[in-house]
Amino acid sequence: MEIIHLSAECYPIAKVGGLGDVVGALPKYQNKLGHVAKVVMPAYQTKFLQENEFEVCYDGWGKLGFQNFPVRIFREKTNKLGFDLYLVHIAGLMDREKVYGYDDDTERFLAYQIAVLDWISQWEHRPDVIHCHDHHTGLVPFMTANCVQYRHLSQIPTVLTIHNAQYQGQFGWDKLHYLPAFDAWNAGQLGWKDSINPLASAIKCAWKITTVSPSYLDEISYNANGLESLLAQERGKSVGILNGIDNEVWNPATDPMLPKNFAIRTLENGKRANKEALCSVFNLNADKPLFTFIGRLVGEKGADLLPEIFYHALNNNRGELNILVLGSGDPEVETRLEQLKPSFPGNYNTYIGYNEQLSHQIYAGADFLLMPSRVEPCGLNQMYALRYGTIPIVRRIGGLKDTVVDIGDGGFGICHDQSSVWDVGHAIWRGMELFKDKKRSKEIRKFMMQLDHSWDRAAQQYIDLYQI
Ligand SMILES: Nc1ncnc2c1ncn2[C@@H]1O[C@H](COP(=O)(O)OP(=O)(O)O[C@H]2O[C@H](CO)[C@@H](O)[C@H](O)[C@H]2O)[C@@H](O)[C@H]1O
């Protein structure tokens, strides 16, 4: 089958969070199964673009409302990523340093989607499926189904994967004219409440919908930032497929970003060496348990609770544990996390910002990884932690519920029910107790590291879904 993945992010080209990881891995695993999976994403101004070789495969003009824009599509020449990568260059709109966060994001991602469909329209053949990821590509199913100029694409099945229903990309009806001409009777397929809502539109128009874990599929019928009833209505065409992880990128035995590689056999010494390296950089005590948080500092991840959780944990257990945070997001949370530093020198530190290499070093060097998420459609961090022998402490929600079993139930993680200061504090205490039992900790770590969360299974599940 020929599968076209459309996404705003794809690792290692541009990654803001887990969407990038998924789109950088799933196509590779689909290709391994004998299919032809391609990624078509915007051409941002990234290092990857400057450091690799590309050839031009399309030159044309797109139209956004009354404005024409030039489009050039580049193909990466070597296929080094394990899939064909196409970058859509739109001068002045896409060629920026950041992926998101601009006032004209609506125009940017709409222009990208129109450019992609204009290009596919000119192919002599049709792909077997167009797989859209999140709201940035959510108007594609509407456009292939309804726009006059794409009518010949209307028989290509479209699949929407919802990585996070909190973000929907809404914009006003005053921008309706940006879309290529379509039968006005069908405008209702674009909207939800008072605006054009790309995620809602994709939920209505895509042939199939997937969520990134089975539990999240259940949860969105009562917690989906206003789309609950729509998702309940479209449940019949929805499936929850648990994400995998890219075992080639996330392998402690070969990971080039680690000071010391290790495998199950060398777990003790390997983790110790990584922990010592990390603790020396961040002035922490390598003899004490190291608890960490990695992620976007936003409400969904429970990040606003972290300063209070950490204050109590550090204050109640003076000198007996370390905490290290890697993240960026809400400026107020960033400041509050920074402000704790002077009170707990030698036991607490932060890195506010995005740092891919450091994230690998933390997964390898930490003892515990905290994920007190309020919403977690899948979560990849806990799976990386498992593979790197770091015990996950997670709230029982979404994909966390589907991947982590509590030690009290014969499992390998620490689970709590609420995103609350008390619940997480208690989970940290359980972690400290577990850390004291070296034999049990070691057994658990060994067990976790051999769990298989690779993409092999999920890649096939998607192929099966495309064929229904
Ligand atoms: N400051 C930082 N520095 C370095 N690395 C950082 C970082 N902050 C985050 N990361 C990395 O970004 C990724 C985050 O993965 P998540 O699954 O938590 O993603 P996110 O919530 O963005 O994605 C959404 O999509 C994914 C994929 O479907 C779902 O798993 C998830 O539940 C859903 O919310 C991990 O690789 C993590 O290591």
The ligand as an SDF file (V2000), in Angstrom:
LIG
                    3D

 38 41  0  0  0  0  0  0  0  0999 V2000
   11.7800   19.9820   27.2190 N   0  0  0  0  0  0  0  0  0  0  0  0
   11.9720   18.8740   26.5360 C   0  0  0  0  0  0  0  0  0  0  0  0
   13.2000   18.5400   26.1070 N   0  0  0  0  0  0  0  0  0  0  0  0
   13.3920   17.3930   25.4050 C   0  0  0  0  0  0  0  0  0  0  0  0
   12.4250   16.5240   25.0830 N   0  0  0  0  0  0  0  0  0  0  0  0
   11.1910   16.8290   25.4850 C   0  0  0  0  0  0  0  0  0  0  0  0
   10.8930   17.9910   26.2320 C   0  0  0  0  0  0  0  0  0  0  0  0
    9.5660   18.0170   26.4730 N   0  0  0  0  0  0  0  0  0  0  0  0
    9.0500   16.9100   25.9120 C   0  0  0  0  0  0  0  0  0  0  0  0
   10.0300   16.1920   25.3290 N   0  0  0  0  0  0  0  0  0  0  0  0
    9.8870   14.9530   24.5740 C   0  0  0  0  0  0  0  0  0  0  0  0
    8.6980   15.0750   23.7900 O   0  0  0  0  0  0  0  0  0  0  0  0
    8.0080   13.8340   23.7740 C   0  0  0  0  0  0  0  0  0  0  0  0
    6.7180   14.0290   24.5400 C   0  0  0  0  0  0  0  0  0  0  0  0
    5.9140   12.9400   24.3650 O   0  0  0  0  0  0  0  0  0  0  0  0
    4.4120   12.9310   24.9340 P   0  0  0  0  0  0  0  0  0  0  0  0
    3.8730   11.6100   24.5510 O   0  0  0  0  0  0  0  0  0  0  0  0
    4.4140   13.3240   26.3590 O   0  0  0  0  0  0  0  0  0  0  0  0
    3.8590   14.0730   24.0530 O   0  0  0  0  0  0  0  0  0  0  0  0
    2.7860   15.1870   23.8440 P   0  0  0  0  0  0  0  0  0  0  0  0
    1.9570   15.4400   25.0120 O   0  0  0  0  0  0  0  0  0  0  0  0
    3.5260   16.2930   23.2360 O   0  0  0  0  0  0  0  0  0  0  0  0
    1.9640   14.4710   22.6720 O   0  0  0  0  0  0  0  0  0  0  0  0
    0.6920   14.0260   22.3360 C   0  0  0  0  0  0  0  0  0  0  0  0
    0.9030   13.0150   21.3270 O   0  0  0  0  0  0  0  0  0  0  0  0
    1.6330   11.8950   21.8020 C   0  0  0  0  0  0  0  0  0  0  0  0
    1.8730   10.9960   20.6000 C   0  0  0  0  0  0  0  0  0  0  0  0
    0.6960   10.4060   20.1500 O   0  0  0  0  0  0  0  0  0  0  0  0
    0.9070   11.1900   22.9200 C   0  0  0  0  0  0  0  0  0  0  0  0
    1.7340   10.1550   23.4150 O   0  0  0  0  0  0  0  0  0  0  0  0
    0.5980   12.1850   24.0460 C   0  0  0  0  0  0  0  0  0  0  0  0
   -0.1760   11.5540   25.0530 O   0  0  0  0  0  0  0  0  0  0  0  0
   -0.1250   13.3890   23.4810 C   0  0  0  0  0  0  0  0  0  0  0  0
   -0.3900   14.3600   24.4800 O   0  0  0  0  0  0  0  0  0  0  0  0
    8.9400   12.8270   24.4050 C   0  0  0  0  0  0  0  0  0  0  0  0
    9.8020   12.3300   23.4130 O   0  0  0  0  0  0  0  0  0  0  0  0
    9.7330   13.6940   25.3970 C   0  0  0  0  0  0  0  0  0  0  0  0
   10.9710   13.1220   25.7350 O   0  0  0  0  0  0  0  0  0  0  0  0
  1  2  1  0
  2  3  1  0
  2  7  2  0
  3  4  2  0
  4  5  1  0
  5  6  2  0
  6  7  1  0
  6 10  1  0
  7  8  1  0
  8  9  2  0
  9 10  1  0
 10 11  1  0
 11 12  1  0
 11 37  1  0
 12 13  1  0
 13 14  1  0
 13 35  1  0
 14 15  1  0
 15 16  1  0
 16 17  2  0
 16 18  1  0
 16 19  1  0
 19 20  1  0
 20 21  2  0
 20 22  1  0
 20 23  1  0
 23 24  1  0
 24 25  1  0
 24 33  1  0
 25 26  1  0
 26 27  1  0
 26 29  1  0
 27 28  1  0
 29 30  1  0
 29 31  1  0
 31 32  1  0
 31 33  1  0
 33 34  1  0
 35 36  1  0
 35 37  1  0
 37 38  1  0
M  END
$$$$
